[in-house]
Amino acid sequence: MSWALTGVVIALLALVHSELGAAYPFSGGTGRWPRLAFGSLGGFTAGWVAWVQAVTIAPIEVEAALSYLDHMWHGLINNAGAITHKSLVAATALMLLFTVINILGVRWLAESNSVIVLWKIAVPVLTVGVLIGVSFRASNVTAGGGFAPYGAHGVLAALPLGVLFALQGFEQAAQLAGEARDPQRNVPRAVIYLVVVGTVLYLGVEVAFISALNPGNLGNGWANPVAKGDFGPYATLATGLGLGWLAAILYVDAFVSPAGTGLVYLGTSARLSYALGHLGYVPRVVSRISGRGVPYFSIILSFVVGLICFLPFPSWHSLVGLATSATFIMYAFAPITLLALRKTEPDHARPYRLPAASVLAPLAFIAANETIYWTAWATVQKLMLIVAAGYVLFGVSYALGRPDKRPRLDPRSLVWILPWFIGLTVISYLGQYGGTKLIPEWVDLGVVAAFSLVICGMAVRLSQRGALPRPISSEVAWPVIDEQPGVRGVDQ
């Protein structure tokens, strides 16, 4: 149920990104679209949160890959699940490999990632087919306390613990739209395909997992459905069923899949920091590009920040909740931006149009805010501190920048952004997910939904016609010409 619900949430947001990505195919699009409708502070807020989310993914995936390798080469992960000094060398080498591939250009990234993508689709399809074919026990669906033994709260609480993290990523197509061939046609197609394929695959592996479990392990509930201390649940199931060859493939996949994700996200975070520098929100040096049209300085910055993340967040689990919450703040900007740009730029060419946008876009905004609420109070408060730190960085960069290169502030966007963040924080603190539980269960979801509709309406009313970027200095590569849909900075 958690996977199905996540599929619906992600599909709503993906359809929104499809329209925006095709109509405004910019590199680092999620950090740049809000600026078109809400000005600099709105654009910076979205771009900053998007960058925080993206820059943490590569180290998360490296930690995941090393945690699986530790079962073959002990000493990479300690008893607390954190990387050790020994594995820090391997982590650095992986991050460096991602950096080199991204610096070589989008063609190298696409070619190297194509093989990984085929692998990442083939392995779960094979796993689903084999496990269901060899061991399908329908009775497991109601074993250990009945169907959904933890109730609706359990279904919703599971979302930020890995389910939402697994299905995010469709925005990669939108982030790289500025370097894509025929983005008006290919970006919506890529975004929608990513969501459909991901949802179907994850539902399949979940069904295969439940049906292949040993019923004897479920007699006392779902606390330990698979033996502890093994390499991974699917490899353990395959070994128990005498499928050693499948277990061997899963061992390899446990490293290849997260490494492939880390490769792509390092490039994504670089495009977002490029966008922040390109628009004058942070020092413009991060927007420099190479002769291949690659933001090499931003890629190196992502490499350095990724290495730094290993210090305060040395384990996979310590970063996932934060990354998920930041992801859905980033996603939440898209629906209200779509509605605002339809209002302020009604005649702009839109190769793909979201059907029933007046209904689906607010629903997507509600879904994103509900997701942020489900990530729990402990994570929400950390995220809001990071957002506050971003505003401090923006203020310092603005104060130290040359007056003729400073972005226009457009402070009216804060009239809805600050109440949005403050309201989410208060509801999370008073809610059922790590908060004081003052707001009753189910009522809390209604409160989030009603609050979201109010903020959505405020945001659209405060959208600004003419909040498009001003021309900037010629010393910055990819100038305003790459704000024009269909013109690639690399061509220019």
Secondary structure, 3 states (H helix, E strand, C coil): CHHHHHHHHHHHHHHHHHHHHHHCCCCCHHHCHHHHHHHHHHHHHHHHHHHHHHHHHHHHHHHHHHHHHCCCCCCCECCCCCECHHHHHHHHHHHHHHHHHHHHCHHHHHHHHHHHHHHHHHHHHHHHHHHHHHCCCHHHHHCCCCCCCCHHHHHHHHHHHCHHHHHCCCCHHHHCHHHCCCHHHHHHHHHHHHHHHHHHHHHHHHHHHHHHCCHHHHCCCCCCCCCCCCCCHHHHHHHHCCCHHHHHHHHHHHHHHHHHHHHHHHHHHHHHHHHHHHCCCCCHHHHCCCCCCCCHHHHHHHHHHHHHHCCCCCCHHHHHHHHHHHHHHHHHHHHHHHHHHHHHCCCCCCCCCCCCHHHHHHHHHHHHHHHHHHCCHHHHHHHHHHHHHHHHHHHHHHHHCCHHHCCCCCHHHHHHHHHHHHHHHHHHHHCCCCCCCCCCCCHHHHHHHHHHHHHHHHHHHCCCCCCCCCCCCCCCCCCHHHHCCCCCCCCC
